[in-house]
Every structure is written in C-alpha cells, then in structure tokens.
C-alpha cells in the first residue's frame, strides 16, 4: 500500500511529499544516545509487531495514539511499509505550552493536528546509522523537512532521540522527548479557533474547518 497515494485522499494532506535525504554537514559521532538522554524514557521500548502495536505495548505513547486515531492515521501507521516515526512520549506532549495540546485536539483543528503528526513521519526507513556522525535533512510526509543530527546525542530538529532504532515490522521508531512542530502549525490552529469562536451559532463546524475525508 502506497502511503502518499492514500494520504492524498484527504484535503489536509494534498501537498505531502515522499522522503528525501540530503547530507549537509558532518560532525563527530560519539555513540548512539547520550547516557543522560535515556532517562527520559521510563522503560525501554521493545518492538512487538507493527508501529502501532509497538507503541501501544509500550504504554508511553497514549497521547500520540489518541491523536492518530482522531485524525484517521492509525491504519496508515499499521499497514504501510518502510516508515520512520519520531514518536513523542506522553511526557513530551505534557511538556507543550499550556493549552497548546488542547487547541490541537479541537475538532475544528483536526487538519492541523494531522499535519503535526505526519511531520513526525518519513516515508522511508531511516535508522540512526544513516545519519550518525552527520547532519542530514529528510522530507517528512507533511512536506517540510526535519534535520537529523548524529552527534554525541542523536537529535531531530531540537528534540533528542532518547531511544533509537526500534525495528517494528513495518518501519523504525525513534523515541523523542519533544513534540515536533511544522512551520506555522500553531498559528494556523489559533486562526481556526478564532474563526470558530466568531462563527454564527447555527454554522456547522465543518463549514468553518472542513474535515479531511
């Protein structure tokens, strides 16, 4: 099943791109994950099937899984092959600024939440060995690229990869300690909230922010 082909059926995902990798610089590598970073994971995540099954079994990704279900992404993360997912823990979601997660979870912000989630997904397997000792760019399913840094502490953008290379049956999971935000994500969510608040009481929510099909 082709991920890009499926995702283009929704209005929110019309501009998605496949993964792309381009090395931009190099830096010395001193190990896969700094020792202090591993403390951010309450227990090591073990692959127990596909990406969704592995996340569920861990018990540390309930918010991520709830958001995926709310945006119709669960089956895509289960059924598609050769994905890379940067999975924020529940603690990472809890660390968002006050009210930010609540805004994203509003029904009228479904498209924005969906874009945030797929900004954590690359449509190719990218184990840490592909960017160890280097800084690379990789296009996400949302379109904008993330920066992968393979120094003493593995990072994606400004988030630490606290556990790398969990090999699920349909891809690789890297656990991150921070939610990645695509450019303009919260500004768009705030605009949607404002539009909803000022809309006439009789106006259906789907006319304020059309729901992805």
N, C-alpha and C positions, 0 to 999 in steps of 0.2 A: 504494500500500500504506500503510495507516494504522499508524504506529508504536505508538501507545497500544494499539490493538486487538491487535497481535501480542504486545507485551510482557506483556499481561495473561494470557497462557497460562502464564506461569511464576509459581510461588508467591512468589518473591522480589520480583516486580515488580507485585504486585496493587494496590498503593496509588499507582502512578505517576500523575502529572498532566501535562497539556499545558503548554505555555509560557504564562507570563503576564508582562506588563511593566507596571510602575507606577513613574513617576518620583517620587523622594522628595526630592531636593535638587539644587542646581546648583552648579557650580564652574567657574572659567575654564578654557578649553582652550588649550593652547599648542602642540599638534601631536599626531600620532597615536601616536608612541612616542618616549620619551626616547632620545637618542643612545646613552647608556651601556647601555641595556637590550638593544639589538640585538646586543651582543657575546655574549649568552647563547646565540644561535643560531649553530651552527658554519657553516651555509650557509643562504642564504635559501631558503625552501620555495616551490616552484613548483607550481601546480595542474596535475595530469597525469591528469585523469579524476575519478572519484568520490572520496569522502573516504578510503576505504581505499587505493585506488590511489595517491593523492597522498601519503599517509603512508608507504606502502611505498617509493615512488620517492625520497623524501627521505632515507631511511636513518637518521633521527634519532628514530624512534618505535617501535623494535623491542619494547620492553617493553610499551608501550601496546597494540600489535597482538597480542602474545602473550597478554596478559590478555584482550583482546577475544575472541580465538579460544577461550580456555579457558572463557569464560562465555557462549559462543554468541551473541555480539553482532556478529560480523563481517558477517554477511549483512544485519543491520539497518542497520549504518552504510553499507553499499554500496547497498542497494536503496531506502531511504526518502528522501523528498524534503524539501527545505527545513529541514535540520537546522543547528544550530550546535554545533560541537565545540571545546571548550577542550582542546587536545592537549598533554599534558605530554611534554617531551623525555625521552630516556633519562637525561640528566643530572639532570632533575627527579626521576625515580624513584630514581636513585642517591643523591640527597640526603636521602631519607627516613631517619628514625632507624634505627639498626642493628636488623635483624631484622624491621622492620615489613612490608617488601615480602614477605619470606619467609612471614610469617604469613598475609598476604592470599592468597598463591598456594597455600596448602594446600588440598587438595580439599574438606575439611570447611568451608572458609571461602569456597566458591565464591559463595554468595549475597551475602556481604559485599563481595567483590571486584566483583561485578556492580553492586552499589549504588554503590560508589565510582566505577566507570567511567561509569555513567549520570548521576552527579552532574556530569559534565563535558559533558552533552548537553542542549540546549534543543530542543524540538520546534517550532522556527520559525527562520527566518533572522534573525540579529541582527548586521548589520555594525556596525563601530565608529561609524559616523555616527549610529546610533540612540541612543548614549549619550555622544557627545563633548560635553564641557562640562557633564556632569551625572552624578549618581549615581542608578542605577536598580536595581530588583530584577527578577529574572527567574526564574520557576519552572523547575527542571530536570526531566528525565524521572524522576529519582529521587524527586521530590516537593519537598524543601526548595529554597528559592530561593538564588541566588547574588547578590552585589552587584557591579554593574558600575560602575566609576568611570572617567570620561573626562576626567581632568585632563591635566597635562603628561606623565604616564606612565599609559597605559591599564592598568587592573587589573581582575581578577575576584577577589573576596574579598581575600586578602593576596598573591595571585600576580600578577606582572607579565605582561602580554601583550607578549611580546618581538617578535612579528610578527603583525599583524592582517590580516584581510580576504583570506585565501587562498580564492578562489572556486572550489571544486570543483563538479562538475556537479550534485551533489545537496545542496549546502549550503555553509556558510562555516566555515573553520577559523581559530581564533585560537591561536597557539602560546604556551604558558605555561611559566614557569620553575619552577613548583611544582605538586605534586600536590594537588588539592583534596579535602578530606576532609569528607563529610557528617557532620552531628552524630551522635556516638555510634558512628561506624564502627569504630574500633579497639577500643572497649570490647566491642562485640558479637563482634569477631573473637577477642579474648582469652578471652571466655566460651566460644566454640566450641572453642578449643584446649584449655581446661581440661576441658570435658566429654569431649572425645576422649581426653585423657590418662587420665581416670579410668574410662572405659567398660570393660566386660569384654572380654577379648581376642577372644571369639567374636562380639561385637556388630558387625554390618556398619556401615561408616561412614555409609551412607545413613540409618541409624536414629538416628544422632547429629545429623546435619545433612542433612535431605532435599535432594536435588539438584533444582534447577529443571528443569522439564520442557522 
